[in-house]
Amino acid sequence: MDDINEKVEQAYGQEQIQVLEGLEPVRKRPGMYIGSTDERGLHHLVTEIVDNSIDEALAGYCNQIDVEINKDGSCSVTDNGRGIPTGIHPKEGKSAVEIVLTKLHAGGKFGGGGYKISGGLHGVGLSCVNALSEWLEVEVFQNGNHYKQVYNRGIPQRDLQIIGKSDKTGTKVTFMPDSEIFETTTFDFDIIKSRLRELAFLNKGIKIIATDHRVDKQEIMHYEGGIVEFVEQMNISKETVFPKPIYIEDSIKGGEIEICMQYNDSYNEVIHAYANNINTQEGGTHLEGFKKALTKVINDYGHKLNVLKESEKLSGDDVREGLTAVVSVKLEDPQFEGQTKTKLGNSFMQAAVSKVVCEKLGEYFEENPREAKELILKSVTAQRAREAARLARENTRRKGVLETNSLPGKLADCSERDPKLCEIYIVEGDSAGGTAKQGRDRRFQAILPLRGKILNVEKARLNRILENNEIKAMATAFGAGIGDDFDISKLRYDKIICMTDADVDGAHIRILLLTFFYRFMRPLLEEGHVYSAMPPLYKVSRGKQDIYCYTDEEKEKAVEDFGGESRCDVQRYKGLGEMDKEQLWDTTMNPANRSLVQIKMKDAVEAEQVFTLLMGEDPVLRRQFIEENANLVTDLDI
């Protein structure tokens, strides 16, 4: 390694000081403005424009937003708001449209009276999209005219022009993401749809229409019930404690508070917090205020109803077990941490939310004493189970089960000690495990065979989960703990690869594993450590020549290349155990040849619903899902 203190043989004077003009900073450091240049950053562009339309809706001027993925791969966002102002800016001497699209920190949200409440605060959203697009077209419908302006990589190609007449109002922005900036420029309809559905829930009455012209798909989102429908949707596959959600709404100085909550019979809490429609994934003062007030109110009523002894006190985890909630606040001057806005920092909001929840939830409990008592008893049960889980966790630690210095006996570890260079294969059964151990690269590949199907953690509490041998083996091998104790910095392997048979049982085991990771090791999914190995489905042979095929299409092509079925042999692999060590290495484990699929958690709300639906207690809903999606099955293993 070069000496870090070695002098750089280059001039460093006033000539080396660069001043980035206009939109240059965005193109030089896009991550500073949109978070990343991967798939997440790409879709953030759409969100930036839609958020502007939502701000128009919050101001009372817009009730419909259309988002379209066009056939050429570009994206259009249209609203029926007031339209970006088209007049000449008094100081800049250019149209307001051009100023908004070419100047950072230019917009109507800095106290000029254009917006009272908005999600866009820094005035960089639309200009960022423009800077990071190969081309962008903005159309404004205003004053009876249809205006248009075109940009290439943020540079206007001509002044704003009137191209026709129109009796409508609003703005349409169409843009093509720049392939020089982004790793991928292909929009995912489902990702966009999920965010739009979220916005439709958070702003009751707004109609949002998402259309994918590439495949002729459309979805209309319009929820008069707002976040009440949001909570009901998240609980649709769960057994709820009370039939109707508890809804809290109140106005405060400089803003509004809206909360909806409903308990179900699961053991997990799901709380989504928003500030001015922005998903504050790291929480903030509004979420802290809600949690503290909820704990206080339930404890107070527990003592009042003599369900709790005077010395007894329920924890926050106890009162939130099985809770599904949405906390949405709208305020005039929100303070976020960073441009990505993942945490709300306004200190007054904690006290404001806490006060509203204490008052309104207190009133609900006074009016519904039976429900209040049932809820408190549920929390007491959760407390006892949590104590049992704590004891179980301590017991397993005492036995060395969760300690990294006592690895499971069935684990065949690798010799490399740098976790970033290591990977572990979770393999189905001892037979496949034996072949994998023989075929692997011992330097960086570890093998952990599992015996049978692991416990479905969707239907079990932590104390029972910790007693399961296969789960204990995984937790120990990974070295990062489990549940609340999970610490990803202690992870022993960068890649966790699920390698199961290409049949129904293999798929089931893979889903059980993912359910476990989702519930008790979620950072693994969030940070992209989980993969699925793709073993070949077929081997097509002629003489000494073998071609491994991973899809039916590949098989058909291989057969055709060999001159037809009569001139070659086709072997269908049902399980990994059918391969010898060389075949397994060549096809599934060799980094040069293998095919891995990274398991991503694109949307937490959707993931939550799918896991609960498919792995939960309700067979009716599961059957309904199967019936609705049966036509999508292409390779039925019977």
Secondary structure, 3 states (H helix, E strand, C coil): CCCCCCCCCCCCCHHHCCCCCCCHHHHHCHHHHHCCCCHHHHHHHHHHHHHHHHHHHHCCCCCEEEEEECCCCCEEEEECCCCCCCCECCCCCCEHHHHHHHCCCCCCCCCCCCCCCCCCCCCCHHHHHHHCEEEEEEEEEECCEEEEEEEECCEECCCCEEEEECCCCEEEEEEEECCCCCCCCCCCHHHHHHHHHHHHHHCCCCEEEEEECCCCEEEEEECCCCHHHHHHHHCCCCCECCCCCEEEEEEECCEEEEEEEEEECCCCCEEEEEECCEECCCCEHHHHHHHHHHHHHHHHHHHHCCCCCCCCCCCHHHHCCCEEEEEEEEECCCCECCCCCCCECCHHHHHHHHHHHHHHHHHHHHHCHHHHHHHHHHHHHHHHHHHHHHHHHHHHHHCCCCCCCCCCCCCECCCCCCHHHCEEEEEEHHHHHHHHHHHCCCCCEEEEEECCCCCCHHHCCHHHHCCCHHHHHHHHHHCCCCHHHCCHHHCCCCEEEEECCCCHHHHHHHHHHHHHHHHHCHHHHHCCCEEEECCCCEEEEECCEEEEECCHHHHHHHHHHCCCHHHCEEEECCCHHHCCHHHHHHHHHCCCCCCEEECCCCCHHHHHHHHHHHHCCCHHHHHHHHHHHHHHCCCCCC
